[in-house]
Amino acid sequence: MWNKDEIEGEGKKVKGKVKDKAGEWSSNRQLEAEGEAEQAEGELQKGFGKVRRKAGEVIEKTGRKIAR
């Protein structure tokens, strides 16, 4: 199950994609650049969240093995 960082990161990616396309369609280079930056930020945040989730799963699995 996704965590907060993964969800927020995906949201930033989508928002950035919309800004990027709006900037392309309106020939607004600044809006396009903001969108591209927001997409990259979202990708990083989503990746961080995925690493946190995977680490938590490993810790949980290890804890179950120890508890046996």
Secondary structure, DSSP 8 states (H G I E B T S, - for coil): ---HHHHHHHHHHHHHHHHHHHHHHHT-HHHHHHHHHHHHHHHHHHHHHHHHHHHHHHHHHHHHHHH-
